[in-house]
């Protein structure tokens, strides 16, 4: 189980890097699917099969389909991709590399100071659903509105400017 945990973590890290540095949006979405499935495997190895199933159904299923839909609606051409590549300079990558180094340092410190964790109880779907729709209801609703706003913004910024150059029918 430990080997599967570390292998899934390594796959998630490599696929996350491919999501960020990928030039083709569809390849980035496929890499994101790999990341989400690797995280589901990590949940499963940690003894949380319900969280793993939720990860697959909600994130790898529904939200990834929204990303595919947004990319298909945007339909970026080669000129648009070349313009986006020209906007990215080496200076932009300094902060992500610093944050990655900080997270890696913290990860190494945590592994170096291993302490045994107390056993936790298995949480079923009923308590998770109850907490999502009672205690965390506002957060869940705000996140759903944020996802909807992101999709509407992607549609607006991608489709409306493309139609400005076309004659009205």
ZADOKOL-119116 format. One record per residue: residue in one letter; x, y, z of N, C-alpha, C, O in turn. Coordinates in steps of 0.2 Angstrom, whole numbers, padded with zeros to 4 digits, always signed. Layout:
BEGIN
AXYZXYZXYZXYZ
...
! end
This chain:
BEGIN
X+0004-0006+0000+0000+0000+0000+0004+0006+0000+0003+0011-0003
X+0010+0006+0004+0014+0012+0004+0017+0013-0003+0018+0019-0005
X+0019+0008-0006+0022+0009-0013+0017+0012-0018+0019+0017-0022
X+0011+0010-0017+0006+0013-0022+0004+0020-0020+0003+0024-0024
X+0005+0022-0013+0004+0029-0011+0009+0033-0014+0008+0038-0017
X+0015+0031-0014+0021+0035-0016+0021+0035-0024+0022+0041-0027
X+0019+0030-0027+0019+0030-0034+0013+0035-0037+0014+0038-0042
X+0007+0034-0033+0002+0039-0035+0004+0046-0034+0002+0051-0038
X+0007+0048-0029+0010+0054-0027+0015+0057-0033+0014+0062-0035
X+0019+0052-0035+0024+0054-0040+0020+0055-0047+0022+0060-0050
X+0015+0051-0048+0011+0052-0055+0007+0059-0054+0007+0062-0059
X+0005+0060-0048+0001+0066-0048+0005+0072-0049+0003+0077-0052
X+0012+0072-0046+0016+0078-0047+0018+0079-0054+0018+0084-0056
X+0020+0073-0057+0022+0074-0064+0017+0076-0069+0017+0081-0073
X+0011+0073-0068+0005+0076-0072+0003+0083-0070+0001+0086-0075
X+0004+0085-0064+0002+0092-0062+0007+0097-0066+0005+0102-0068
X+0013+0095-0066+0018+0099-0070+0016+0099-0077+0017+0104-0081
X+0014+0093-0080+0012+0093-0087+0006+0098-0088+0005+0101-0094
X+0001+0098-0083-0005+0103-0084-0002+0110-0085-0005+0114-0089
X+0003+0112-0081+0005+0119-0080+0009+0121-0087+0008+0126-0089
X+0013+0116-0089+0018+0118-0094+0015+0116-0101+0019+0117-0106
X+0010+0112-0101+0007+0110-0108+0005+0116-0112+0002+0121-0110
X+0006+0115-0119+0004+0120-0123-0003+0119-0126-0006+0123-0128
X-0005+0112-0127-0011+0111-0130-0016+0110-0124-0015+0106-0119
X-0022+0114-0125-0027+0113-0119-0030+0106-0118-0031+0104-0112
X-0031+0102-0123-0033+0096-0123-0028+0091-0119-0030+0087-0115
X-0022+0092-0121-0017+0088-0117-0017+0090-0110-0016+0086-0105
X-0018+0096-0108-0018+0098-0101-0024+0095-0098-0023+0094-0092
X-0029+0095-0101-0035+0092-0098-0034+0085-0097-0036+0082-0091
X-0031+0081-0101-0030+0074-0100-0025+0073-0094-0026+0069-0090
X-0020+0077-0094-0015+0077-0088-0019+0079-0082-0017+0076-0077
X-0024+0083-0082-0028+0085-0076-0032+0079-0074-0033+0077-0068
X-0034+0075-0079-0038+0069-0077-0034+0064-0074-0036+0061-0069
X-0027+0063-0076-0023+0059-0073-0021+0061-0066-0021+0057-0061
X-0020+0068-0065-0019+0070-0058-0025+0068-0053-0024+0066-0048
X-0031+0070-0056-0037+0068-0052-0038+0061-0050-0040+0059-0044
X-0036+0057-0055-0037+0049-0053-0031+0047-0049-0032+0043-0044
X-0025+0050-0049-0020+0049-0044-0021+0051-0037-0020+0048-0033
X-0025+0057-0037-0027+0059-0030-0032+0054-0027-0032+0053-0021
X-0037+0052-0032-0042+0047-0029-0038+0041-0027-0040+0038-0022
X-0033+0038-0030-0029+0033-0028-0026+0034-0021-0025+0030-0017
X-0023+0040-0020-0020+0042-0014-0026+0042-0008-0024+0039-0003
X-0032+0044-0010-0037+0044-0005-0038+0036-0003-0039+0035+0003
X-0039+0032-0008-0040+0025-0007-0035+0022-0003-0036+0018+0002
X-0028+0023-0004-0023+0020+0000-0023+0023+0007-0020+0020+0011
X-0025+0029+0008-0026+0032+0015-0032+0029+0019-0033+0031+0025
X-0036+0025+0016-0041+0022+0019-0048+0026+0019-0052+0025+0023
X-0048+0030+0014-0054+0034+0013-0058+0032+0006-0057+0036+0001
X-0061+0026+0005-0063+0024-0001-0069+0029-0004-0070+0030-0010
X-0073+0031+0001-0078+0036-0001-0076+0042-0004-0079+0045-0009
X-0071+0045-0001-0068+0051-0004-0065+0050-0010-0065+0054-0015
X-0062+0044-0011-0059+0042-0018-0065+0042-0023-0064+0044-0029
X-0070+0039-0022-0076+0038-0026-0079+0045-0028-0080+0047-0033
X-0079+0049-0023-0081+0056-0024-0077+0060-0028-0079+0064-0032
X-0070+0059-0027-0065+0062-0031-0066+0060-0039-0066+0065-0043
X-0067+0054-0040-0068+0052-0047-0075+0054-0050-0075+0057-0055
X-0080+0054-0046-0087+0056-0049-0087+0063-0050-0089+0066-0055
X-0085+0067-0045-0086+0074-0045-0081+0078-0049-0083+0081-0054
X-0075+0076-0047-0069+0080-0051-0067+0077-0057-0068+0081-0062
X-0066+0071-0057-0064+0068-0064-0069+0067-0068-0068+0066-0075
X-0075+0067-0066-0081+0066-0070-0084+0073-0072-0083+0075-0078
X-0088+0076-0068-0092+0082-0069-0088+0088-0071-0089+0091-0076
X-0083+0090-0067-0079+0096-0068-0075+0095-0074-0074+0100-0077
X-0072+0090-0075-0068+0089-0081-0072+0089-0087-0069+0092-0092
X-0078+0087-0087-0082+0088-0093-0083+0095-0094-0084+0097-0100
X-0084+0099-0089-0085+0106-0090-0079+0110-0093-0080+0114-0097
X-0073+0107-0091-0067+0110-0094-0067+0108-0101-0065+0113-0105
X-0068+0102-0103-0068+0100-0110-0073+0104-0114-0072+0107-0119
X-0079+0105-0111-0084+0110-0114-0081+0117-0115-0082+0120-0121
X-0078+0120-0110-0076+0126-0111-0070+0127-0116-0070+0132-0120
X-0066+0122-0116-0061+0122-0122-0064+0121-0129-0061+0124-0133
X-0069+0117-0129-0072+0116-0136-0075+0123-0138-0075+0124-0144
X-0079+0126-0133-0082+0132-0135-0077+0138-0137-0078+0141-0141
X-0071+0138-0133-0066+0143-0135-0063+0142-0142-0063+0147-0145
X-0062+0136-0143-0059+0134-0150-0053+0139-0152-0054+0142-0157
X-0048+0139-0148-0042+0143-0149-0039+0141-0155-0037+0135-0156
X-0037+0146-0159-0033+0144-0166-0026+0145-0164-0023+0146-0159
X-0022+0144-0170-0014+0144-0169-0012+0151-0167-0007+0152-0164
X-0015+0156-0170-0013+0163-0169-0014+0165-0162-0010+0168-0159
X-0020+0162-0159-0021+0164-0152-0016+0160-0147-0014+0163-0142
X-0014+0154-0149-0010+0150-0145-0003+0154-0145+0001+0154-0140
X-0001+0156-0151+0006+0159-0152+0006+0166-0148+0011+0168-0145
X+0000+0170-0148+0000+0176-0144+0000+0174-0136+0004+0178-0133
X-0003+0169-0134-0002+0167-0127+0005+0165-0125+0007+0167-0120
X+0008+0161-0129+0015+0159-0128+0020+0165-0128+0024+0165-0124
X+0018+0170-0132+0023+0176-0132+0022+0180-0125+0026+0184-0123
X+0016+0180-0122+0015+0183-0116+0018+0181-0110+0020+0184-0105
X+0020+0174-0110+0023+0171-0104+0030+0172-0105+0034+0170-0110
X+0033+0175-0100+0040+0176-0100+0043+0172-0094+0040+0169-0090
X+0050+0172-0093+0053+0168-0088+0052+0171-0081+0052+0167-0076
X+0050+0178-0081+0049+0181-0074+0043+0178-0071+0042+0178-0065
X+0038+0176-0075+0032+0174-0072+0032+0168-0068+0029+0166-0064
X+0037+0164-0070+0038+0157-0067+0042+0157-0060+0043+0152-0057
X+0045+0163-0058+0048+0164-0052+0044+0162-0046+0046+0158-0042
X+0038+0165-0045+0034+0164-0040+0032+0157-0039+0032+0154-0034
X+0029+0153-0045+0027+0146-0044+0033+0142-0042+0032+0137-0038
X+0039+0143-0044+0045+0139-0042+0047+0140-0035+0049+0136-0031
X+0046+0147-0032+0047+0148-0025+0042+0144-0021+0044+0141-0016
X+0036+0145-0023+0031+0141-0019+0032+0134-0019+0031+0130-0014
X+0034+0131-0025+0035+0124-0026+0041+0122-0021+0040+0117-0018
X+0046+0126-0021+0052+0124-0017+0050+0124-0010+0052+0120-0006
X+0045+0129-0008+0043+0130-0001+0039+0123+0001+0040+0121+0007
X+0034+0121-0003+0030+0115-0002+0035+0109-0002+0034+0105+0002
X+0040+0109-0006+0044+0103-0006+0048+0103+0000+0049+0097+0003
X+0051+0108+0003+0054+0109+0009+0050+0107+0015+0052+0103+0019
X+0044+0109+0015+0039+0107+0020+0038+0099+0020+0037+0096+0025
X+0037+0097+0014+0036+0090+0013+0041+0086+0016+0040+0081+0019
X+0048+0088+0014+0054+0084+0017+0054+0085+0024+0056+0080+0028
X+0052+0090+0027+0052+0091+0035+0047+0087+0038+0048+0084+0043
X+0041+0086+0035+0036+0082+0038+0038+0075+0037+0037+0071+0042
X+0041+0073+0032+0044+0066+0031+0049+0064+0036+0050+0059+0039
X+0054+0069+0037+0059+0068+0042+0057+0068+0049+0060+0064+0053
X+0052+0071+0051+0049+0071+0058+0043+0066+0058+0038+0068+0061
X+0043+0061+0055+0037+0056+0055+0035+0054+0063+0039+0052+0067
X+0029+0055+0064+0026+0053+0070+0020+0049+0068+0017+0050+0063
X+0019+0044+0072+0013+0040+0071+0007+0044+0072+0006+0047+0077
X+0002+0043+0067-0004+0046+0067-0009+0042+0071-0009+0036+0070
X-0014+0045+0075-0019+0041+0078-0024+0038+0073-0025+0041+0068
X-0026+0032+0074-0031+0029+0070-0037+0033+0069-0040+0036+0074
X-0040+0034+0063-0046+0038+0062-0052+0033+0060-0050+0027+0058
X-0058+0035+0062-0063+0031+0060-0065+0032+0053-0064+0037+0050
X-0068+0026+0050-0070+0027+0043-0077+0031+0043-0081+0030+0047
X-0077+0036+0038-0083+0040+0038-0087+0038+0032-0084+0037+0026
X-0093+0037+0033-0098+0035+0027-0101+0041+0024-0099+0046+0025
X-0105+0039+0019-0108+0044+0015-0113+0049+0018-0113+0055+0017
X-0116+0046+0023-0121+0050+0027-0118+0056+0030-0121+0061+0030
X-0113+0055+0035-0110+0060+0038-0107+0066+0033-0107+0072+0035
X-0104+0063+0028-0101+0068+0023-0107+0072+0020-0106+0078+0020
X-0112+0069+0018-0118+0073+0015-0121+0077+0020-0123+0083+0018
X-0122+0075+0026-0125+0079+0031-0120+0085+0032-0123+0091+0033
X-0114+0085+0033-0110+0090+0034-0109+0095+0028-0109+0101+0029
X-0109+0092+0022-0109+0097+0016-0115+0101+0015-0115+0107+0013
X-0121+0098+0017-0127+0102+0016-0130+0105+0023-0136+0107+0022
X-0126+0105+0028-0128+0109+0034-0123+0113+0036-0124+0119+0035
X-0117+0111+0038-0112+0115+0041-0108+0119+0035-0107+0125+0036
X-0107+0116+0030-0103+0119+0024-0108+0121+0018-0105+0121+0013
X-0114+0122+0019-0118+0123+0014-0117+0129+0010-0117+0130+0004
X-0115+0135+0014-0113+0141+0010-0107+0140+0006-0106+0143+0001
X-0102+0137+0009-0096+0136+0005-0097+0132-0001-0094+0133-0007
X-0101+0126-0001-0103+0122-0007-0106+0127-0012-0105+0126-0018
X-0111+0131-0010-0115+0135-0015-0110+0140-0018-0111+0142-0024
X-0106+0143-0014-0101+0148-0016-0096+0145-0021-0095+0148-0027
X-0094+0139-0020-0090+0136-0025-0093+0134-0031-0091+0134-0037
X-0100+0132-0031-0104+0131-0037-0105+0137-0041-0104+0137-0047
X-0106+0143-0038-0107+0149-0041-0100+0151-0044-0100+0154-0050
X-0094+0150-0041-0088+0152-0043-0086+0147-0050-0084+0150-0055
X-0088+0141-0050-0087+0137-0056-0091+0140-0061-0089+0140-0067
X-0098+0141-0060-0102+0144-0065-0100+0150-0068-0100+0152-0074
X-0097+0155-0063-0094+0161-0066-0088+0160-0070-0087+0164-0075
X-0084+0155-0068-0078+0154-0072-0080+0151-0079-0077+0153-0084
X-0085+0147-0080-0087+0145-0086-0091+0150-0090-0089+0151-0096
X-0095+0155-0087-0098+0160-0091-0092+0165-0093-0093+0167-0099
X-0087+0166-0089-0082+0171-0091-0078+0168-0097-0076+0171-0101
X-0076+0161-0097-0073+0158-0102-0077+0159-0109-0074+0160-0114
X-0083+0158-0108-0088+0158-0114-0088+0165-0117-0087+0166-0123
X-0088+0170-0112-0089+0177-0114-0082+0179-0117-0082+0182-0123
X-0076+0178-0114-0070+0180-0117-0068+0176-0123-0064+0179-0127
X-0071+0170-0124-0069+0166-0130-0073+0167-0136-0071+0167-0141
X-0080+0168-0135-0084+0168-0140-0086+0175-0142-0086+0176-0148
X-0087+0179-0138-0089+0186-0140-0084+0190-0144-0086+0193-0149
X-0078+0190-0142-0073+0193-0147-0072+0190-0153-0071+0193-0158
X-0073+0183-0154-0073+0180-0160-0079+0182-0165-0078+0182-0171
X-0084+0184-0162-0090+0186-0166-0090+0193-0168-0093+0195-0172
X-0086+0197-0165-0085+0204-0166-0083+0205-0173-0084+0210-0177
X-0078+0201-0176-0076+0201-0182-0080+0199-0188-0079+0200-0194
X-0085+0195-0186-0090+0192-0191-0096+0197-0192-0098+0200-0188
X-0098+0197-0198-0104+0201-0200-0110+0198-0197-0111+0192-0196
X-0115+0202-0195-0121+0200-0192-0125+0196-0198-0125+0198-0204
X-0129+0191-0196-0133+0187-0201-0140+0189-0200-0144+0186-0204
! end
